[in-house]
Amino acid sequence: MGVSDYARRADGVGHGARGHSACIDGALNVYSSDGALPAEGTVCEPDRGPFDPMP
């Protein structure tokens, strides 16, 4: 099974997820450092809405 078989979903808007969801950022960081994939069926939510002000 390749990495593409473990694609995860981010329920948000736009074309990228990095920086919009701590869940996605964490999964990408762990994969980059350890090669570990998130649990099958993982769905990450955005940390804020598309028109919410930046923190």
Buried (B, 14 or more C-beta within 10 A) or exposed (E): EEEEEEEBEBEBEEEEBEEBBEBBBEBBEEBEEEEEBBEEEBEBBBBEEEEEEEE
